[in-house]
Amino acid sequence: MGKRAGWLACVTQTSTSSSETARWTPAELAQLCRIDEISVSSRRPDGSLRPGVTVWAVPLDGSVYVRSAYGPENPWFRRARRAGRGRIRAGDLEREVSFELADHTEGFLVDAAYHAKYDRFGPRIVGDVVGEHVHHLTLRLTPAADEH
């Protein structure tokens, strides 16, 4: 539990980004750290939500990241990129979010976050979401400023 507690303390720091951008609260980041899987739903062109897809998520330095384990053609990933907005659910946490490709320079830091949170599931499974081959499949989830 010691390693896990250190991980929790590390990721619950809030970002120092612009005040114009909505931020994750420390409580939300802590919850996202404790929960292994989240549901990600993208918005259709008419604004309705698509059914949720279960993915792993990692909080890191005040931001939250998800990756497509099965390549850029994975339907949920394509739809999230195209829509640019949607909703996540993690336990009792539900937030409108925007989806944006993470900066390629964040790839190895996000890898480390995935390792710290998910290595207990084994290298074969975690290997699908870490490494340079998936850095371009990393989405940053930003809370929407205008909650519905």
Helices and strands as residue ranges (DSSP letters): H 2-11, H 26-34, E 37-42, E 53-60, E 63-67, H 75-83, E 85-90, E 93-101, G 104-106, H 107-118, G 119-121, H 123-126, H 132-135, E 138-143
